[in-house]
């Protein structure tokens, strides 16, 4: 229970200190999904569900790649 309370407290502190950035990030992410889905459906002529899957999976893969790249870059 103590661990759970600590995690919740830490999450609340992060939220309180970064409300604006978190909200902008959420809005940006939703916009990214909408744009990616639209572009894929128009250009690649794929179904909504294929476009939706790509719009979610591709940014997550990029996030992992960026994290690895940043860790490597910072170590040099």
N, C-alpha and C positions, 0 to 999 in steps of 0.2 A: 504494500500500500504506500509506503514511504517513497519508493522508486516512482510509482505512478504519479504521486503528488509532485515530486520533483520535476518530472517530465512535463506535467501540465503547467506548473509554475514557470518553467523555462520557456515553454511555448507561448504562454501568455505574455511574458516579458519581451520575447522576440516580436510578437504581434504588436504590442503597445509601442515599441520603439521603432517599428517599421511599417506602420499602417499604410501610409501613402505608397510606399514602394511595393508592398504586397498587393494592394489593390490594383496599381498600374500593371504589375506583373500578371495578375489574373486576367485583366482586360486585354493585355497584349496577347496572352496565350490563347484566349478565346478567339480573338481576331485572327491569329495565326492559323488556328484550326479552320476557321471559316474560309479564309483566303486559300489555304492549301487544298481544301476540299473542292472549292469552286474551280481553281486552276486545273486540278487533276481531272475533274469531270468534263471541263471544256476542252482541254488540250489533249489529254490522253484517252478521253471517251471511256472512262471506267465508271462502274456503278458507285452509288453513294457510299455503300459499305466498304468497298475497296479503298475509295478516297479517304474515308473516315479513318480506316485502319492506318493508312500511310501517314495521314496528317497527325496521328498520335504517335506512332512508332518512330517515324523519322526524326522528330525533334528529340525524343528520348535517346535515340542512338547518337545524335549529335551532341547531346549533353554529356554522355559518357565519353565520347571522343574528346570533347573540349576539356573535361576534367583530367583525362590522361595527358593530353597535350600540355595543359597548364602545369600539372605536377612536374612533367619532364622539363618544361621551359624554366620553371622556377628553380629547378635543381642545377641548372647550368650557370 
